């Protein structure tokens, strides 16, 4: 029940942020920045459980600067990330005990990559020049959410064969197949709904390509989401924690909720970039 109530509150808020007009891009970016900072804080909690000590304030400042720089200069994200990574290395070199420089600088830079650069893709998708940025973000979120829900219920009902027992003992191949089916069904539903709405001159959703494009894309996003989920499970298992935090009742921490997006969002963004080139 806690899980359902938490989702019932958060999902509408997220979708409202996604579909606000272009002039509200700053608010969407601010919200994603906040999520990144919370996820980064939880990541550093886990890192400390594993014996690492990344400098919290420096990493949080770097995360905020990454999003601010991307908002102001979206075509300079790689350079900004590189500069901030070097800044964290220098910080750890001179302000951490010498025996901790490698471990702490590595954890800091990885946190910037894992909970920062990956989520930049959400802002990049929403600002896409194709004019359907909000629809792309909605596609991403709905495909990932549907896959997550389907995996949970199919896995509980029919899961027999373990998917990756070393990383996540509860996940099964049956659940993974259910996840894929759920993502494909929702992707098809979104494209169909878009067609129906546009026939009535309602343009809130826009998926200009044919269905054959969106279904394989949904499959790729689903695979990335499942790998992202397993990757975070591996990180947690390596430091002996069950959840990344307790902020979201019934869901664990923020990082537990966005782990799938951390890989799925960049994959969708790169797929769109490649598609625009051909």
C-alpha positions in Angstrom: 0.0 0.0 0.0 2.9 2.4 0.8 4.3 1.7 -2.6 1.0 2.4 -4.4 0.4 5.6 -2.4 3.9 7.0 -3.0 3.6 6.2 -6.7 0.1 7.8 -6.8 1.5 11.0 -5.5 4.8 11.2 -7.5 3.7 10.0 -10.9 1.2 12.8 -11.6 3.7 15.4 -10.3 6.4 14.1 -12.6 4.1 14.1 -15.7 2.9 17.6 -14.9 6.6 18.7 -14.9 7.2 16.9 -18.1 4.3 18.5 -20.0 4.8 22.1 -18.8 5.5 24.4 -21.7 9.0 25.1 -23.1 9.3 28.2 -21.0 9.2 26.0 -17.9 12.3 24.0 -19.0 14.2 25.7 -16.1 11.8 24.1 -13.6 12.1 20.7 -15.1 15.9 21.0 -15.0 15.7 22.2 -11.4 13.6 19.2 -10.5 16.0 16.8 -12.2 18.9 18.5 -10.5 17.2 18.0 -7.1 16.7 14.3 -7.9 20.4 14.0 -8.9 21.6 15.6 -5.7 19.4 13.2 -3.6 20.6 10.2 -5.6 24.2 11.4 -5.2 23.8 11.8 -1.5 22.5 8.2 -1.3 25.3 6.9 -3.5 27.9 8.5 -1.1 26.1 6.9 1.9 26.6 3.6 0.2 30.2 4.4 -0.7 30.9 5.1 2.9 29.4 1.7 3.9 32.0 0.3 1.5 34.9 2.1 3.2 35.1 5.1 0.8 34.9 8.7 1.8 34.0 10.9 -1.2 33.9 14.6 -0.2 30.1 15.2 0.0 30.0 18.9 -0.3 32.4 19.0 -3.2 30.5 16.3 -5.1 27.1 17.9 -4.5 28.5 21.3 -5.8 29.9 19.5 -8.8 26.6 17.9 -9.5 24.7 21.2 -9.3 27.4 22.9 -11.5 27.0 20.1 -14.1 23.3 20.8 -14.5 23.7 24.5 -14.4 26.4 24.4 -17.1 24.3 22.1 -19.2 21.3 24.4 -18.9 23.3 27.4 -20.0 25.6 25.7 -22.6 23.9 22.4 -23.6 26.4 21.8 -26.4 29.4 22.0 -23.9 28.3 19.2 -21.5 31.2 16.9 -22.2 33.7 19.7 -21.6 31.9 20.7 -18.4 31.9 17.2 -17.1 35.6 16.8 -17.9 36.4 20.0 -16.1 34.4 19.1 -13.0 35.9 15.6 -12.9 39.4 17.2 -12.9 38.3 19.6 -10.2 37.2 16.7 -8.0 40.6 15.0 -8.6 42.5 18.1 -7.6 40.3 18.5 -4.6 40.9 15.0 -3.4 44.6 15.2 -4.2 45.2 18.2 -1.9 42.4 18.0 0.7 42.1 14.3 1.4 44.6 12.0 3.2 47.2 10.8 0.7 46.3 7.1 1.3 42.7 7.9 0.3 43.3 10.0 -2.9 42.7 7.2 -5.4 39.7 5.7 -3.7 37.9 9.0 -2.9 38.6 10.7 -6.2 37.4 7.6 -8.1 34.2 7.4 -6.0 33.6 11.2 -6.5 34.0 11.2 -10.2 31.9 8.0 -10.6 29.2 9.6 -8.5 29.2 12.6 -10.9 28.9 10.3 -13.9 26.4 7.8 -12.4 24.0 10.2 -10.7 24.7 13.4 -12.8 25.8 12.9 -16.4 23.2 10.1 -16.9 20.3 12.3 -15.8 21.5 15.1 -18.1 19.9 13.0 -20.8 16.4 13.8 -19.4 16.9 17.5 -19.9 18.5 16.9 -23.3 15.5 14.8 -24.4 13.0 17.4 -23.3 14.9 20.1 -25.2 15.2 18.1 -28.4 15.0 20.2 -31.6 12.4 17.8 -33.1 9.7 19.5 -31.0 8.4 16.4 -29.2 10.7 16.5 -26.2 8.0 16.1 -23.6 6.6 13.2 -25.6 10.0 11.5 -25.6 10.4 11.9 -21.9 6.9 10.6 -21.3 7.7 7.6 -23.6 10.9 6.9 -21.6 9.1 7.1 -18.2 6.1 5.1 -19.2 8.1 2.4 -20.9 10.4 2.1 -17.9 7.6 2.2 -15.3 5.5 -0.3 -17.2 8.4 -2.7 -17.5 9.2 -2.4 -13.8 5.5 -3.1 -12.7 5.2 -6.0 -15.1 8.4 -7.5 -13.9 7.3 -7.3 -10.3 4.0 -9.0 -10.8 5.0 -11.6 -13.4 8.1 -12.4 -11.5 6.1 -13.0 -8.3 3.5 -15.1 -10.0 5.6 -17.2 -12.4 9.3 -16.5 -11.7 11.2 -19.8 -11.6 14.5 -19.3 -13.4 16.9 -16.8 -11.8 18.1 -14.0 -14.0 21.3 -12.9 -12.1 21.3 -14.5 -8.7 24.6 -12.9 -7.7 23.3 -9.4 -8.3 19.6 -9.7 -7.5 18.3 -13.1 -6.3 14.6 -12.1 -6.7 14.8 -11.3 -10.4 13.8 -14.0 -12.8 13.9 -14.6 -16.6 10.1 -14.8 -16.5 9.9 -11.4 -14.8 12.3 -10.0 -17.4 10.1 -11.3 -20.2 7.1 -9.8 -18.5 8.9 -6.5 -18.2 9.6 -6.5 -22.0 6.0 -7.3 -22.8 4.8 -4.5 -20.5 7.1 -2.0 -22.1 6.1 -3.0 -25.6 2.4 -2.8 -24.8 2.7 0.7 -23.3 4.9 1.9 -26.2 2.3 0.7 -28.7 -0.5 2.3 -26.5 1.3 5.7 -26.4 1.8 5.7 -30.2 -1.8 4.7 -30.8 -3.0 7.4 -28.3 -0.9 10.0 -30.0 -2.5 9.1 -33.4 -6.0 9.3 -32.0 -5.3 12.7 -30.3 -3.7 14.2 -33.4 -6.7 13.1 -35.4 -8.7 15.4 -33.1 -6.1 18.2 -33.4 -4.7 17.5 -29.9 -0.9 17.7 -30.1 0.1 17.0 -26.5 1.7 13.7 -27.6 3.8 13.5 -30.8 5.4 10.4 -32.1 6.1 11.2 -35.8 7.7 7.9 -36.8 5.9 4.7 -37.6 5.1 2.1 -34.9 7.9 -0.1 -36.2 10.4 2.5 -35.0 9.0 2.9 -31.5 8.5 -0.7 -30.6 12.2 -1.7 -31.2 13.2 1.5 -29.4 11.0 0.5 -26.5 12.7 -2.9 -26.4 16.2 -1.3 -26.3 15.1 1.1 -23.6 13.7 -1.9 -21.6 16.9 -3.8 -21.8 18.9 -0.8 -20.7 16.4 -0.2 -17.8 16.8 -3.8 -16.6 20.6 -3.6 -16.8 20.5 -0.4 -14.9 18.4 -2.0 -12.2 20.9 -4.9 -11.9 23.8 -2.5 -11.9 22.5 -0.7 -8.9 21.7 -4.0 -7.2 25.3 -5.0 -7.8 26.5 -1.7 -6.2 24.3 -2.2 -3.2 25.2 -5.8 -2.8 28.9 -5.0 -2.9 28.6 -2.8 0.2 26.0 -4.9 2.0 22.9 -2.7 1.8 19.4 -3.6 0.8 18.1 -0.1 -0.1 19.9 3.0 -1.1 17.8 5.0 1.4 14.4 5.4 3.1 13.1 8.6 1.6 10.3 7.1 -0.4 7.9 4.9 1.6 7.6 1.5 0.1 10.2 2.2 -2.5 13.4 2.7 -0.6 15.6 5.5 -1.7 15.6 7.9 -4.6 18.4 5.9 -6.2 16.3 2.8 -6.0 13.6 4.4 -8.0 15.7 5.9 -10.7 18.3 3.1 -11.2 16.6 2.0 -14.4 16.5 5.5 -15.8 20.2 6.0 -15.2 20.9 3.7 -18.1 17.7 4.0 -20.0 17.7 7.8 -20.4 21.2 8.0 -22.0 20.3 5.0 -24.3 17.2 6.7 -25.6 19.0 10.0 -26.1 21.8 8.3 -28.0 19.3 6.4 -30.1 17.6 9.7 -31.0 20.9 11.3 -31.9 21.9 8.3 -34.1 18.4 8.3 -35.7 18.7 12.0 -36.6 21.9 11.3 -38.4 20.4 8.8 -40.8 
